[in-house]
Amino acid sequence: MSTTSDLILAIKKELKATQMTYADLAHALDMAESSVKRMLAKGDMSLSRVDEICRALKIDFAELSRRVADAQPLLTEMTQEQERAVVADKKLLLAAICVLSQWTLEQITGRYRMTEAECVKYFAQLDRIGIIELRPLNRYRLKLAKTFRWRAHGAVMNYFRENAVLDYFSGGFGGHGEGLLMVHGSISRALAPTFLERLQRVAQDFSQQHQADQKLADKDLEGYTMVLCMRSWEFEAFAQLRR
């Protein structure tokens, strides 16, 4: 949700872009120029006044709000409270995972046993939590950065460790486009982060391909989950044999 101060900052940028002077704006609002300057400097005015200024600038209020929202910094990580709210309801967690993949409401309800009303309710919850900004016609803007990660020891990762890890790795990884690689080695501590960066690039490539392929028909798509990880680790059974 855009605050009034955010909207006023956007109005000032719009004034500069359109080359409208304070005198021009004051004339359009039937106010003294000094009063307009004081009002904008204080950063405090009613939304009805903001709407009047938008009309004077010939810009839609909703469009101005959208520009402000789009300019807000994206989240790279959630708070513990936000993550706990996500895992509190299994369907809400499902909706969160789906919006991370930029699924539409129609895609979610078409794939899962979730009514349109339920999905809209979960979208509204995700909006309140801060994952998305809900827009007209049940569309949304994702408020998470491309570098977004669940907290390493947060509620969501703990949920998946307890409920999904064994289910995922119990598969044979022998199907079309599947594979499981486990590589162990000792390398320079200084070089280790570069391999993690490569893994992050692979994850980004996968995400971008997912976006590009959404134009394909459902029959040509298959759901895949890629798990990329790297940590300093030794199998406990081996560690017990160390001298």
Secondary structure, 3 states (H helix, E strand, C coil): CCCHHHHHHHHHHHHHHHCCCHHHHHHHHCCCHHHHHHHHHHCCCCHHHHHHHHHHCCCCHHHHHHHHHHHCCCECCCCHHHHHHHHCCHHHHHHHHHHHCCCCHHHHHHHCCCCHHHHHHHHHHHHHHCCEEEEHHHEEEECECCCCCCCCCCHHHHHHHHHCHHHHHCCCCCCCCCCCCCCCCCCCCCCHHHHHHHHHHHHHHHHHHHHHHHHCCHHHCCCCCCCCCCCCCCCHHHHCCCC
